[in-house]
């Protein structure tokens, strides 16, 4: 593979790190006080789920999220942080990529009718797939330094 300035593996690491920074920005801009104390994030998602045309989304939300809104707020917020840190550092990178991909699929499915965010979710999911299947943790990562994966 020919590449300009960096090797192909290095460019994949740049892509992985960029995706990690995107997740960290998603975590950083969240109003944690509103999410944790007032439950705004989960309340918004509940409103979207309640109006969703797919029964599976409504019932899935009612079963998994609605009974534990405070816990789920922490899960969502800290999952974004963990994915971001894992990708930037290249630590447990395959798990971080799969976790981020799952979050994007969940977000995409919940907001299937809200096209404002769908481009972001689709692009982040695509980058996750490329970074996963190209094994982007081969360089510039804790995983590579430790000889993992």
C-alpha positions, 0 to 999 in steps of 0.5 A, a space after each residue: 500500500 502506498 501512502 503519502 507522508 505516513 504509512 497506511 497503518 499510521 493513517 489508520 491510527 490517525 483515523 482511530 485517534 480522530 474517532 476517539 477525539 470525536 467521542 471525547 467531544 461528545 462526552 465533553 459537551 454533555 451537560 453532566 449535571 443535567 444528565 445525572 441530576 435532572 435526567 434530561 438525556 434519558 428523558 429526551 430519549 424516552 420522548 423519542 422512543 415513545 413516538 417511535 414507529 417501530 414497536 421493538 424500539 418502544 418496547 426495548 426502551 421501556 424494558 431496558 432504559 425506562 426502569 433505570 434512567 439514572 443508571 442508564 444516564 451514567 452508562 451512556 455518558 461514561 461509555 462515550 468517555 471510555 470509548 473515546 479514551 480507548 481509541 485515543 490511547 489505543 487501549 483495548 482498541 477492538 473493544 472500544 471500536 465495537 462499543 462505539 459501533 454499538 452506541 452508534 447503531 443504538 443512536 441511529 436506530 433510536 433517532 431513525 426519523 431525526 436526520 439531523 444526527 444520522 450523518 454523524 452516526 453513520 460516519 462514526 459507524 463506518 470509521 469504526 468498521 474500517 478501524 476494526 477490520 484494518 486493525 488500526 491498533 497496530 501502531 500508535 497504541 498501548 495495545 501495540 506496545 504491549 503486544 496485545 491483539 
